[in-house]
Amino acid sequence: MLEHLDGNVHLARVAQECQMSVSHFARSFKVSFGVSAHRWLIERRIERSKELLIQTRTPLIDVALQSGFSDQAAFTRTFHQVVGDSPGRWRREQVGR
C-alpha cells in the first residue's frame, strides 16, 4: 500500500494479494494496526504531503496529486480534518520555524 500512495489503492486487490477475502483482510488489518485500512492510508498520504510541503516548493495541487488525492479540494479538506489546519497555513508555519 505504501508503494501506491499516489494512486488508487483498492482494498479488494490488496486482500487478493494477501489471499484473503476483503472482509477478513479489513478485520485483520484493523486488529493489527488499530485503525481501518482506509484510515491508515489517509494518514500515510497526509504524512507524505507534509514531507513534500516542508521539503519542496511544489504547488499545493501537485502535492495533492503526488500524495494520492484526486484534487486540491479533497486534499485540503482531508488535511484540515487530520491536522487541524490548511496545508498552506501549515506549510508557512513549518517553514517559518
C-alpha positions in Angstrom: 0.0 0.0 0.0 2.9 2.3 0.7 4.2 1.9 -2.8 0.9 3.2 -4.2 0.1 6.2 -2.0 -0.1 8.4 -5.1 -2.7 6.3 -6.9 -5.8 4.3 -6.3 -5.4 1.5 -3.8 -8.2 -0.9 -4.0 -8.9 -3.0 -0.9 -10.1 -5.9 -3.0 -6.7 -6.1 -4.8 -4.7 -5.9 -1.6 -6.9 -8.5 0.0 -6.4 -10.7 -3.1 -2.7 -10.3 -2.9 -2.8 -11.4 0.7 -5.0 -14.4 -0.3 -7.9 -13.2 1.9 -11.4 -12.1 1.4 -12.0 -8.3 1.6 -13.9 -8.6 4.9 -11.3 -10.9 6.5 -8.5 -8.6 5.4 -10.3 -5.5 6.7 -10.8 -7.1 10.1 -7.3 -8.4 10.3 -5.8 -5.1 9.3 -7.8 -3.2 12.0 -6.7 -5.7 14.6 -3.0 -5.4 13.5 -2.8 -1.7 13.1 -5.6 -0.3 15.3 -7.3 1.6 12.5 -9.1 0.7 9.3 -7.1 0.3 6.1 -8.7 3.4 4.7 -7.7 5.5 7.8 -4.2 4.1 7.7 -3.9 5.0 4.0 -5.2 8.6 4.6 -2.7 9.0 7.5 0.2 7.9 5.3 -0.9 10.2 2.5 -1.0 13.1 4.9 2.5 12.2 6.2 3.7 12.2 2.6 2.1 15.5 1.9 3.8 17.0 5.0 7.2 15.9 3.7 6.5 17.5 0.3 5.2 20.7 1.9 8.3 21.1 4.0 11.0 19.8 1.6 9.8 21.4 -1.6 8.1 24.5 -3.0 5.8 22.3 -5.0 2.3 23.9 -5.6 -0.5 22.5 -3.4 -2.2 20.9 -6.4 0.9 18.9 -7.2 1.4 18.0 -3.6 -2.2 16.8 -3.5 -1.8 14.6 -6.6 1.6 13.2 -5.6 0.1 12.3 -2.2 -2.8 10.4 -3.8 -5.6 12.9 -3.6 -7.9 13.4 -6.5 -7.7 17.2 -6.4 -6.6 20.1 -4.2 -10.1 20.5 -2.6 -10.1 16.9 -1.4 -6.5 17.3 -0.2 -7.2 20.5 1.7 -10.4 19.1 3.3 -8.7 15.9 4.4 -5.5 17.7 5.6 -7.6 20.1 7.7 -9.6 17.2 9.2 -6.5 15.3 10.2 -4.0 18.1 11.0 -6.4 20.9 12.1 -5.0 23.5 9.7 -5.0 24.1 6.0 -2.0 22.8 4.0 -0.9 26.3 3.0 -1.0 27.7 6.5 0.7 24.6 8.0 3.5 24.9 5.4 4.1 28.6 6.2 4.2 27.9 9.9 6.6 25.0 9.4 9.0 26.8 7.0 9.0 29.8 9.3 10.4 27.8 12.2 
